[in-house]
């Protein structure tokens, strides 16, 4: 149980580092943090952020793959419209 808490905490920290890097425009760093976070604790919001970063890096195939994975999740109408865009 303690190990699971450690993994969750690490995933959260990695996500926060990804957000900071993304806000600073460091998309390559951000996607590295997000991918590590996603491996530890899969989360549809992280998948969306990965897609956005790949899009900003003009890695179209990777961006599409992650947008497609996000689109397969159960989404609100607002989130569905965002991913369809």
Secondary structure, DSSP 4 states (H G I P E B T S, - for coil): -HHHHHHHHHHHHHHHHHHHHHHTT-HHHHHHHHHHHHHHS--HHHHHHHHHHHHHTT-HHHHHHHHHHHHTS---HHHHHHHH-
